[in-house]
Amino acid sequence: MKLVAAVAAAVALTAAAPALAVPDFASLQIQQYDPPRPAPAFSLPDLKGRNATLTELRGKVVMLFFWATW
């Protein structure tokens, strides 16, 4: 009985392996993106007018929106 369960588990894991494979981007008609690169060092004023540098924010989650700036 334990042998049957072990074989069934092995078959299930083997069947799931193709789902974990890397997708074929060409067949999906999408382009794979380049890996992320580190942002260059810069500073921007925060809402209180103080300059915030990217170095000071290292290790924190930072979200920047540039699309609506002047």
Backbone as CSV, one residue per row, in Angstrom:
resi,resn,N_x,N_y,N_z,CA_x,CA_y,CA_z,C_x,C_y,C_z
1,MET,0.826,-1.190,0.000,0.000,0.000,0.000,0.874,1.259,0.000
2,LYS,1.925,1.276,0.840,2.824,2.433,0.877,3.583,2.571,-0.438
3,LEU,3.923,1.437,-1.048,4.640,1.461,-2.318,3.770,2.094,-3.402
4,VAL,2.490,1.754,-3.422,1.569,2.320,-4.412,1.458,3.831,-4.220
5,ALA,1.378,4.278,-2.982,1.289,5.714,-2.712,2.573,6.425,-3.129
6,ALA,3.714,5.813,-2.890,4.994,6.411,-3.277,5.119,6.501,-4.787
7,VAL,4.703,5.463,-5.492,4.758,5.479,-6.960,3.792,6.525,-7.501
8,ALA,2.607,6.632,-6.931,1.636,7.626,-7.381,2.169,9.039,-7.158
9,ALA,2.835,9.282,-6.030,3.414,10.595,-5.752,4.526,10.902,-6.743
10,ALA,5.358,9.911,-7.064,6.447,10.122,-8.024,5.897,10.438,-9.402
11,VAL,4.849,9.748,-9.803,4.231,10.006,-11.110,3.628,11.405,-11.137
12,ALA,2.972,11.816,-10.065,2.371,13.143,-10.003,3.429,14.234,-10.089
13,LEU,4.544,14.048,-9.389,5.624,15.044,-9.434,6.261,15.100,-10.807
14,THR,6.414,13.949,-11.446,7.002,13.906,-12.785,6.073,14.583,-13.789
15,ALA,4.782,14.411,-13.639,3.818,15.024,-14.553,3.793,16.539,-14.390
16,ALA,4.078,17.031,-13.186,4.047,18.473,-12.935,5.324,19.167,-13.387
17,ALA,6.396,18.421,-13.640,7.688,19.023,-13.996,7.626,19.909,-15.237
18,PRO,6.941,19.511,-16.333,6.895,20.414,-17.502,6.253,21.758,-17.197
19,ALA,5.358,21.822,-16.247,4.723,23.093,-15.900,5.718,24.052,-15.270
20,LEU,6.804,23.534,-14.707,7.817,24.373,-14.065,8.903,24.806,-15.042
21,ALA,8.845,24.347,-16.278,9.857,24.676,-17.281,9.735,26.143,-17.686
22,VAL,10.828,26.689,-18.215,10.849,28.069,-18.701,9.954,28.160,-19.935
23,PRO,9.090,29.167,-20.027,8.195,29.262,-21.187,8.963,29.582,-22.463
24,ASP,8.424,29.137,-23.568,8.990,29.441,-24.883,8.409,30.782,-25.321
25,PHE,9.160,31.863,-25.079,8.661,33.207,-25.328,8.319,33.440,-26.797
26,ALA,9.084,32.847,-27.706,8.827,33.052,-29.130,7.456,32.487,-29.516
27,SER,7.120,31.315,-29.002,5.823,30.732,-29.356,4.678,31.504,-28.726
28,LEU,4.934,32.197,-27.624,3.909,33.005,-26.977,3.808,34.405,-27.581
29,GLN,4.698,34.723,-28.509,4.762,36.015,-29.196,4.956,37.175,-28.224
30,ILE,5.812,36.981,-27.226,6.193,38.050,-26.310,7.706,38.102,-26.203
31,GLN,8.232,39.234,-25.802,9.674,39.400,-25.665,10.074,39.280,-24.205
32,GLN,11.154,38.540,-23.978,11.679,38.420,-22.629,12.408,39.718,-22.290
33,TYR,12.235,40.212,-21.063,12.883,41.459,-20.672,14.310,41.193,-20.195
34,ASP,15.141,42.224,-20.271,16.513,42.109,-19.772,16.479,42.073,-18.251
35,PRO,17.475,41.435,-17.638,17.499,41.418,-16.167,17.629,42.839,-15.618
36,PRO,17.110,43.085,-14.426,17.200,44.429,-13.843,18.645,44.871,-13.648
37,ARG,18.857,46.164,-13.764,20.188,46.745,-13.535,20.076,47.712,-12.368
38,PRO,21.157,47.906,-11.624,21.117,48.869,-10.512,20.843,50.280,-11.032
39,ALA,20.086,51.026,-10.269,19.795,52.416,-10.634,21.025,53.275,-10.372
40,PRO,21.268,54.282,-11.200,22.392,55.186,-10.948,22.118,56.036,-9.706
41,ALA,23.176,56.509,-9.098,23.038,57.358,-7.897,22.410,58.694,-8.296
42,PHE,21.382,59.105,-7.574,20.755,60.407,-7.810,20.030,60.839,-6.547
43,SER,19.603,62.104,-6.531,18.821,62.613,-5.407,17.648,63.411,-5.953
44,LEU,16.561,63.393,-5.207,15.349,64.124,-5.574,14.758,64.747,-4.321
45,PRO,14.068,65.872,-4.456,13.425,66.466,-3.275,12.220,65.622,-2.845
46,ASP,12.054,65.464,-1.529,10.879,64.753,-1.029,9.734,65.753,-0.837
47,LEU,8.639,65.320,-0.264,7.472,66.196,-0.111,7.712,67.342,0.857
48,LYS,8.731,67.242,1.702,9.056,68.309,2.646,10.171,69.214,2.139
49,GLY,10.637,68.989,0.887,11.662,69.827,0.298,13.086,69.384,0.577
50,ARG,13.275,68.338,1.352,14.628,67.843,1.637,15.066,66.918,0.512
51,ASN,16.348,66.924,0.209,16.866,66.021,-0.811,16.993,64.617,-0.245
52,ALA,16.431,63.668,-0.947,16.545,62.259,-0.575,17.414,61.580,-1.620
53,THR,18.452,60.903,-1.184,19.332,60.207,-2.120,18.965,58.736,-2.163
54,LEU,19.259,58.127,-3.284,18.982,56.711,-3.435,19.823,55.883,-2.471
55,THR,21.034,56.358,-2.170,21.906,55.657,-1.231,21.282,55.582,0.157
56,GLU,20.622,56.656,0.599,19.964,56.656,1.911,18.812,55.663,1.980
57,LEU,18.236,55.352,0.842,17.072,54.475,0.796,17.438,53.017,0.503
58,ARG,18.712,52.711,0.460,19.155,51.348,0.150,18.534,50.352,1.129
59,GLY,17.996,49.253,0.589,17.376,48.226,1.408,15.899,48.463,1.692
60,LYS,15.384,49.620,1.254,13.966,49.926,1.458,13.236,49.827,0.120
61,VAL,11.957,49.630,0.191,11.148,49.610,-1.029,10.929,51.049,-1.474
62,VAL,11.253,51.340,-2.725,11.132,52.697,-3.269,10.312,52.633,-4.548
63,MET,9.292,53.487,-4.664,8.502,53.563,-5.870,8.603,54.994,-6.401
64,LEU,9.057,55.116,-7.624,9.228,56.416,-8.271,8.298,56.545,-9.461
65,PHE,7.654,57.695,-9.581,6.819,57.996,-10.748,7.408,59.201,-11.448
66,PHE,7.876,59.030,-12.671,8.462,60.119,-13.440,7.550,60.598,-14.554
67,TRP,6.506,59.899,-14.846,5.711,60.203,-16.024,4.973,61.532,-15.937
68,ALA,4.701,62.031,-14.746,3.930,63.266,-14.625,4.751,64.413,-14.052
69,THR,6.068,64.345,-14.173,6.906,65.416,-13.642,7.205,66.433,-14.726
70,TRP,7.541,67.626,-14.326,7.866,68.693,-15.285,9.296,68.697,-15.625
